[in-house]
Amino acid sequence: MNDNRDFEIVRDTELPGTPERVWEAVTTGTPGWMFPTDEWPDVKTVNEYPRHLVSRIDGPDGWFNQLEHVLEPLEGGRARLHYVHSGIFADNWDQQYDGASRHTEFYLHTLGQYLQYFDGKPVVFTDIQGPAASQAPDGFTRLRRALGVESAGQGSQVDVELDGVGRLTGEVDFSNEHFLGLRTADAMYRFFGRNAWGAPVGMTVHDFSGTGNSETTAKAWGDFLERVYA
C-alpha cells in the first residue's frame, strides 16, 4: 500500500524589499537567510521575473517537491509574498507537516531580517548539528539556558560571553518553543529545536562581517554544543 500523502503549506507575508530584491534573495541569495540551494536539481516551471517563480523537483513514484513565490510590489519599496510549498510526505505525515510548517514560519521571518539588515552583503554560511544527546525532550531548553536566553522574548537585548565562541551582542529577533533567532551587527544566528521532531538540535550562522571562516565557526560552535550536551 502506498501511504504517500500530499501536503501544502501556504503563507502570505510582507517583506522589506522590492520584488526584485526578494527574487534575488530566494534564488541566488539563499545562503544569507536559509541555506545554499544552488545545487538543487530543480526545474523552473514558471520563471516570470520578478513576479512569479515556481521551482519543482520530481522523483520516482510520483514524488515531488515544489516551491512557489508570487510577488507584488507595495509602497515604500516593500513587497507582498504569497508562498506555497507543496509536495508529498512518504512517512510520518503529521510530524513532517508540523515540522515543515514551523520551519517555514522561521525561514520567512529570517528572510525579512536579511532583507532589512543585510541585503546583498557577501555571506559566509555555516551549518552545525548538535550531538545525539540533543535529541532529548529538554534539548532545546538546555541550549537556550546555555546561551543565556532561557526566558528572553522577541525584542530582548542580548550581551553574552560564550566559552569558545566569544561575545554575542545583539537582539533576539525570533523566539518560540522550537526556534530562536539572534541578530548582531554583522551576523544572524538561527537555532532549531528539531528535537521536537526526533532529530538533533541544529543551528546556522550567516556571517556578513567580511572576515568569516566557515571552518573556524563550525569548530567553535560544534565544541560549544558538545559541552552543552555533555
N, C-alpha and C positions, 0 to 999 in steps of 0.2 A: 504494500500500500504506500502511495506517495503522500506524505503528510505536509508537503510544501504549502505554505500559505502566503498570499500576497500581503504587502504592507504599504502604507502611505503615510508619510509624516509631512504635514503642511504647516508652514509658518509664514506670517506676514510681519514685517518689521520696517522701521525707518532707520536709515543709516546716514552718518555724517560724511557723505561723499557723493559726488556726481555719479550717474550711471556709468560713465566712462571709467572712473576710479574704482568703483565696485567691480566692474567687469575685469579690470586688471587684477584686482585682489583675489577674485575667485578663479582666475585662470592661471596666470604666471606668478601670482604673489602669495600662494597658499602657505609657504613656509613662515610667513610673517604672522599668521594668526591660527593656523590649523596644523598642517603637516605637509611635506612635499608630495605633490600629486603628478609631477612631470613625467613619471614613468608609467602611469596608469594606461592600460590598453583600451582606453575608451574611444567611442566614436561620437563626434558632434552631430547628432541627428538634426538639431536646429542650431544655427550659428548666425544670428542676426544682431551684430554689434551695433550699439551697446544695450540692446533692449531685451533680447530673448536668447537664452542658451540652454540647450538640453544635451547632456553628456550621458552616454549609456555604455555599459559593459554587459555582454551576453555570454552565457556559459551553457553547459550541457543540460539536457532535460528541461529546457525552458527557463532556467535560472537567469535572472538579470538584476542589475543594479543601476538605477538611473537618478540623476540629479537635474532638476530644472530650476533655472533662475529667470524670473521675469522682473525687469527693472523699469521704473517710472520716475522721471525727474520731478523733484519738488523744489519749491522756492528755497533760496538760501544755500544753494549748492548741495542739497541733500537728495536722497533717492529713497523710494519705496521698493522694497524687495519682497516678491512673492516667491517662496522657496518650497519646492516639493521634492522629497526624497522617497522614491518608491522602488519596489523590488520584491524579492522572495526570501523569506527566512525558512531554512530547511528544518531546524530543530529549535526547541525551547522558544516558541514564538513569543509568548508573553514576556519572558525575560529579555529576549533580544529587542523586542519593540520598546520596552520600557527603557533599556539602556541606550538605544539609538535615539529615542525621542529626547531623553535628558541630555545626552551629548550634543544634540542639535542646538538646544537652547544655549548651552555654554559656548559652543563654537560661534554661533551667530552673534552672541554678545561680544566675544573676543574679536570678531571681525569689526564690529563697531569701534572697539577700543583701538584696534590697529589703524583704522581709517582716521580716527580723531587725533591720535598722538604720534603715529609712526609711518604714515602712508608714504610709500615709495622709498623708504630708507633701506639700505642693504641690511640683511639679517643673517645671523648665524643661528641655525635651528638645531636643538639637541633634544632627543627623546631619552628618558631614563625610566626604567621599570624597577619597582621595589622588589625585594626578595619574596619568596613564597610565604613567609610568615606574615606579610602584609595583607594576605587574603582573610585573616581573622576578622570576625564581626566588628571588632573595635579598631581595625586597621587604619581607617581614615581619621578617626578621633585621635589616635596616637600621633599621627603625623601633624595634625593641627596643633596639638599640645606642644610638640617638639618645635614647631615654627613660632610658638608664642602667640598664636591667634585662635586659641581654642574657642573663645566666645566672641571673636571680632565679627561684626557685621559689615555689609557693604557700605563703603564710605569711610571705614575706620582707617586711621593712620597707623602705619607700621614702621618701627625702627628697632630691628633686632640684629644681634650678632650671632651668627650660626657657626658652630665649630666646623672648621674645614672649608666652609663656603665663603664666609665673610659677612659684611654688613648689608642688610637689606633695608632700605629706607624708601617708603612709598605709600601706596594706598591699596586697601582691599577693594577691588573693583567688582568682585563677584563672590558670593558666599551662600551656599546652602548645604544640606546634609551630605551631599556627594561630590561637590565641586568647590574649588577655591581658586580665585584669581588674584594675584598680586602684581601691581604695576609700579615700576620705578621710573626714574627719569630716562633710563636707556634700555629697559627690558620689560618683558612680560613673563611671569611665571604662572603656569597653569598646572593645577594639581587635580588628579582624577581619582575619586574613591571607587575604583572599579571592583573593590572587594564586595560591594553590594551585588555584583553580578558574577561572582565566583572567579574573579581574576585578581592579579596583584594590583596594588595601588601604583599609579604611574604619574609622571609629570613631564612637561615640556618646558623648555626655556627658549624664548625668542629674544635674542640679544641684538640690539640695534646700536651698540656702543661704538662699533667700528674696530674694536680690538678683541672681539670674542673669539674663543677657540673651542670648538665642539668637544674635542678630546679631553681638554682640561676641565670643561664644565661637566661632562659626563662622569669623570673620575671624582670630582669634588662632591657632586650631588649623589652619585652612587654610593660613595663611602658614608655620606650623611644618612641615607636611607638604611644602609646596613646597620648603622648604630641605632637608629630609631627602633628597628625591629629585632635587635639582638636579644 
